Amino acid sequence: MRPVSKHLPAEERRAATIMAVVDLSATQNPSEITTAAIAKHMRLTQGALFRHFSGKAAIWESVMDWVAKRLAARIELAAQKSTTALEALEAMFMAHIDFVVSHPGVPRMMFGELQRADDTAAKKMVRTFIRRYEERLCALIEEGKSTGEFAPQLDTAAAATLFVGSIQGLVIQSMLAGEPERMRDEARRVFALLKRALAPGGNG
């Protein structure tokens, strides 16, 4: 990573810190990333970090806020460019995968926060993001049912869970294999199966 200027404005310094954590999480266990490691990655002192964040928890909260907002914006833009519910779901699926391929440290951070025993602000952000994501999916699935794209008897909540679970499965497999780029091709095949399950007559 290029050294971060010691004279960046506050907002740029916070943004650079967030990206440093995202970069580090791609190759390290997020729970083991210390403020010292972040500062070293940015070629700064810890004191320089703490002029903009009260501590590690505040950094993680900002990182999760960045992740939630960027991912939500990307998948919503993909949905809005589509003309049918099915097209929107596929666009969202692939946009989510593209985001993870671009930022492989993100799922490590999200899974890590959800596994925490304590209810941190960052963990609450992840839960809120997932809930809103599923609500958006349910709305699209209901739209597809009303237009006849999807089976009228389709279990909307289960279909949304299957959508999210399929992405999570692809992400975990790519993490185990250490080959995030493979997700794009695999995602198209997985969505083809999901599409059949959603179609009228496709779920039995």
Contacts in CASP RR format, 6 or more apart in sequence:
PFRMAT RR
TARGET T0000
AUTHOR 0000-0000-0000
METHOD contacts of the structure
MODEL  1
MRPVSKHLPAEERRAATIMAVVDLSATQNPSEITTAAIAKHMRLTQGALF
RHFSGKAAIWESVMDWVAKRLAARIELAAQKSTTALEALEAMFMAHIDFV
VSHPGVPRMMFGELQRADDTAAKKMVRTFIRRYEERLCALIEEGKSTGEF
APQLDTAAAATLFVGSIQGLVIQSMLAGEPERMRDEARRVFALLKRALAP
GGNG
1 20 0 8 1.000
1 23 0 8 1.000
1 41 0 8 1.000
1 42 0 8 1.000
3 42 0 8 1.000
3 43 0 8 1.000
4 13 0 8 1.000
4 16 0 8 1.000
4 20 0 8 1.000
4 42 0 8 1.000
4 43 0 8 1.000
4 44 0 8 1.000
6 44 0 8 1.000
6 48 0 8 1.000
8 16 0 8 1.000
10 52 0 8 1.000
13 48 0 8 1.000
13 51 0 8 1.000
13 52 0 8 1.000
14 52 0 8 1.000
14 53 0 8 1.000
14 62 0 8 1.000
16 42 0 8 1.000
17 38 0 8 1.000
17 42 0 8 1.000
17 49 0 8 1.000
17 52 0 8 1.000
17 53 0 8 1.000
17 59 0 8 1.000
17 62 0 8 1.000
18 59 0 8 1.000
18 62 0 8 1.000
18 63 0 8 1.000
18 66 0 8 1.000
20 38 0 8 1.000
20 41 0 8 1.000
20 42 0 8 1.000
21 30 0 8 1.000
21 33 0 8 1.000
21 38 0 8 1.000
21 59 0 8 1.000
21 60 0 8 1.000
21 63 0 8 1.000
21 109 0 8 1.000
22 63 0 8 1.000
22 66 0 8 1.000
22 67 0 8 1.000
22 103 0 8 1.000
22 105 0 8 1.000
22 106 0 8 1.000
22 109 0 8 1.000
23 41 0 8 1.000
23 105 0 8 1.000
24 30 0 8 1.000
24 33 0 8 1.000
24 37 0 8 1.000
24 38 0 8 1.000
24 41 0 8 1.000
25 33 0 8 1.000
25 105 0 8 1.000
25 106 0 8 1.000
25 108 0 8 1.000
25 109 0 8 1.000
26 103 0 8 1.000
26 104 0 8 1.000
26 105 0 8 1.000
26 108 0 8 1.000
28 37 0 8 1.000
29 108 0 8 1.000
30 105 0 8 1.000
30 108 0 8 1.000
30 109 0 8 1.000
30 112 0 8 1.000
31 112 0 8 1.000
34 56 0 8 1.000
35 46 0 8 1.000
35 49 0 8 1.000
35 50 0 8 1.000
35 55 0 8 1.000
35 56 0 8 1.000
35 59 0 8 1.000
36 46 0 8 1.000
38 49 0 8 1.000
38 59 0 8 1.000
39 45 0 8 1.000
39 46 0 8 1.000
39 47 0 8 1.000
39 48 0 8 1.000
39 49 0 8 1.000
42 49 0 8 1.000
49 55 0 8 1.000
49 59 0 8 1.000
53 59 0 8 1.000
53 62 0 8 1.000
57 120 0 8 1.000
57 121 0 8 1.000
57 122 0 8 1.000
60 109 0 8 1.000
60 113 0 8 1.000
60 120 0 8 1.000
60 122 0 8 1.000
61 120 0 8 1.000
61 121 0 8 1.000
61 122 0 8 1.000
61 125 0 8 1.000
63 109 0 8 1.000
63 122 0 8 1.000
64 109 0 8 1.000
64 110 0 8 1.000
64 113 0 8 1.000
64 121 0 8 1.000
64 122 0 8 1.000
64 125 0 8 1.000
64 126 0 8 1.000
65 125 0 8 1.000
67 103 0 8 1.000
67 106 0 8 1.000
67 109 0 8 1.000
67 110 0 8 1.000
67 129 0 8 1.000
68 125 0 8 1.000
68 126 0 8 1.000
68 128 0 8 1.000
68 129 0 8 1.000
70 99 0 8 1.000
71 96 0 8 1.000
71 99 0 8 1.000
71 106 0 8 1.000
71 129 0 8 1.000
72 129 0 8 1.000
72 132 0 8 1.000
72 133 0 8 1.000
74 95 0 8 1.000
74 96 0 8 1.000
74 98 0 8 1.000
74 99 0 8 1.000
75 92 0 8 1.000
75 95 0 8 1.000
75 96 0 8 1.000
75 99 0 8 1.000
75 133 0 8 1.000
75 136 0 8 1.000
76 136 0 8 1.000
77 95 0 8 1.000
78 88 0 8 1.000
78 91 0 8 1.000
78 92 0 8 1.000
78 94 0 8 1.000
78 95 0 8 1.000
79 88 0 8 1.000
79 89 0 8 1.000
79 91 0 8 1.000
79 92 0 8 1.000
79 136 0 8 1.000
79 140 0 8 1.000
80 88 0 8 1.000
81 91 0 8 1.000
82 88 0 8 1.000
82 90 0 8 1.000
82 91 0 8 1.000
84 144 0 8 1.000
84 147 0 8 1.000
84 149 0 8 1.000
85 140 0 8 1.000
85 141 0 8 1.000
85 143 0 8 1.000
85 144 0 8 1.000
85 147 0 8 1.000
85 149 0 8 1.000
85 150 0 8 1.000
86 144 0 8 1.000
86 149 0 8 1.000
86 150 0 8 1.000
86 195 0 8 1.000
86 198 0 8 1.000
88 140 0 8 1.000
89 137 0 8 1.000
89 140 0 8 1.000
89 141 0 8 1.000
89 163 0 8 1.000
89 194 0 8 1.000
89 198 0 8 1.000
90 191 0 8 1.000
90 195 0 8 1.000
92 137 0 8 1.000
92 140 0 8 1.000
93 163 0 8 1.000
93 166 0 8 1.000
93 167 0 8 1.000
93 187 0 8 1.000
93 191 0 8 1.000
93 194 0 8 1.000
94 184 0 8 1.000
94 187 0 8 1.000
94 188 0 8 1.000
94 191 0 8 1.000
96 167 0 8 1.000
97 167 0 8 1.000
97 170 0 8 1.000
97 183 0 8 1.000
97 184 0 8 1.000
97 187 0 8 1.000
98 184 0 8 1.000
99 106 0 8 1.000
100 106 0 8 1.000
100 107 0 8 1.000
100 167 0 8 1.000
100 171 0 8 1.000
100 174 0 8 1.000
100 180 0 8 1.000
100 183 0 8 1.000
101 180 0 8 1.000
101 181 0 8 1.000
101 183 0 8 1.000
101 184 0 8 1.000
104 174 0 8 1.000
104 175 0 8 1.000
104 180 0 8 1.000
107 168 0 8 1.000
107 171 0 8 1.000
107 172 0 8 1.000
107 175 0 8 1.000
108 175 0 8 1.000
110 126 0 8 1.000
113 120 0 8 1.000
113 122 0 8 1.000
113 123 0 8 1.000
113 125 0 8 1.000
113 126 0 8 1.000
114 123 0 8 1.000
114 126 0 8 1.000
114 127 0 8 1.000
116 123 0 8 1.000
130 164 0 8 1.000
133 164 0 8 1.000
134 157 0 8 1.000
134 160 0 8 1.000
134 161 0 8 1.000
134 164 0 8 1.000
137 159 0 8 1.000
137 160 0 8 1.000
137 163 0 8 1.000
137 164 0 8 1.000
138 156 0 8 1.000
138 157 0 8 1.000
138 160 0 8 1.000
141 150 0 8 1.000
141 154 0 8 1.000
141 156 0 8 1.000
141 159 0 8 1.000
141 160 0 8 1.000
141 198 0 8 1.000
142 156 0 8 1.000
144 150 0 8 1.000
145 151 0 8 1.000
145 152 0 8 1.000
145 154 0 8 1.000
145 156 0 8 1.000
148 200 0 8 1.000
149 198 0 8 1.000
149 199 0 8 1.000
150 159 0 8 1.000
150 198 0 8 1.000
150 199 0 8 1.000
150 200 0 8 1.000
151 198 0 8 1.000
151 199 0 8 1.000
151 200 0 8 1.000
151 201 0 8 1.000
151 202 0 8 1.000
151 203 0 8 1.000
152 200 0 8 1.000
153 203 0 8 1.000
154 198 0 8 1.000
154 203 0 8 1.000
159 197 0 8 1.000
159 198 0 8 1.000
162 194 0 8 1.000
162 197 0 8 1.000
163 194 0 8 1.000
166 190 0 8 1.000
166 191 0 8 1.000
166 194 0 8 1.000
167 187 0 8 1.000
170 183 0 8 1.000
170 186 0 8 1.000
170 187 0 8 1.000
170 190 0 8 1.000
171 183 0 8 1.000
173 186 0 8 1.000
174 180 0 8 1.000
174 182 0 8 1.000
174 183 0 8 1.000
196 202 0 8 1.000
197 203 0 8 1.000
END
